[in-house]
Amino acid sequence: MTTLPELSGKVALITGASRGIGYGVAEALVARGDRVCITGRNEDALKEAVEALGADRVIGVAGKAHDEAHQAVAVERAMEAFGRVDYLVNNAGTNPVFGPIAELDLNVARKVFETNVVSALGFAQQAWKAWQSENGGAIVNIASVAGLAPSPFIGAYGISKAAMINLTVQLAHEFAPKVRVNAIAPAVVKTKFAAALYEGREAEAAAAYPLNRLGVPTDIGGAAAFLTSQQSDWVTGQTLVVDGGLFLNAGVA
């Protein structure tokens, strides 16, 4: 059996963490000794994640990220269980549409923004009121390289991630000096969420990356661990691109 590290005394709340990138972040923070509250829509998947991560250090709160009541309950449960919320990682996201933006259903666009942007703001407000305004901490927003450059057929998602990057700098400015706020912009990471972008053609997709592979959740977990550590104490308002070198090929025919 793996021996868990001593508790760090720090607590993280990670949204959308029953699988994929959020789960990878939770793994990284638990591995260094943090206690963690994870959220997700599927209660069964959330329970499985809690058991796998360690029920003695992790709790789960099921609900929809854009639901304001769920945001309040998640932060409240973390405070009740652990007494603090040092770190917030806004990972919950959705991308329910694939196609040209000229044909985008505006109701779908609203749903994307509610889940990807407004929910992140809501969780940040709740964490700020409950703990961070008085005690400090850090927030990490999981954005995307789609928020930094045009992304054909996932335009609504890209626009929402661009908004999330701007939300990051706004929060960093207003929450300073108590709370550091940064974003991570991954390229394609091998998760169920991104499967449509590489499934059945992974080698072809990976060939576009100088490091010759797609990302995995632990790549983002490591970046989030850095941005919620003392090693990044003088870093705020930044977007860390974690893309396997993809942007190195920008503009190359």
LINRA-V29858 format. One line per field, one symbol per residue. phi: phi as a letter, one per 30 degrees, with the letter a starting at -180 (. if undefined). burial: + if it has 16 or more other C-alpha atoms within 10 Angstrom, else -. A space follows every 50 residues. Layout:
phi: ???
burial: ???
//
This chain:
phi: .dddddddicbbcbdhcdaidedddeeddddcjdcbccbadcdddddddd dddkddbbbbbdlcedddddeddddddddddbiabdbccdceabbdbbld ddcdddddeddddeddcdddddddddddddaddccikbbbcdcadddcae beibddddddddddddeedddeddcdcdbdbbbccdddcdbdeceddbei bdddddddcediaddbedddeddddddcbddcdcbaiccddbbiieddcd icd
burial: ---------++++++++++++++++++++++-+++++++++----++-++ --++--++++++++++-+-+++-+++-++--+-++++++++++++-+--- ---+----+-++++++++++++++++++-++++--+++++++++++++-- ---++++++++++++++++-++--+--++++++++++++++-+----+-- ----++-++---+++++++++-+++-++-------++++++++++++--- ---
//
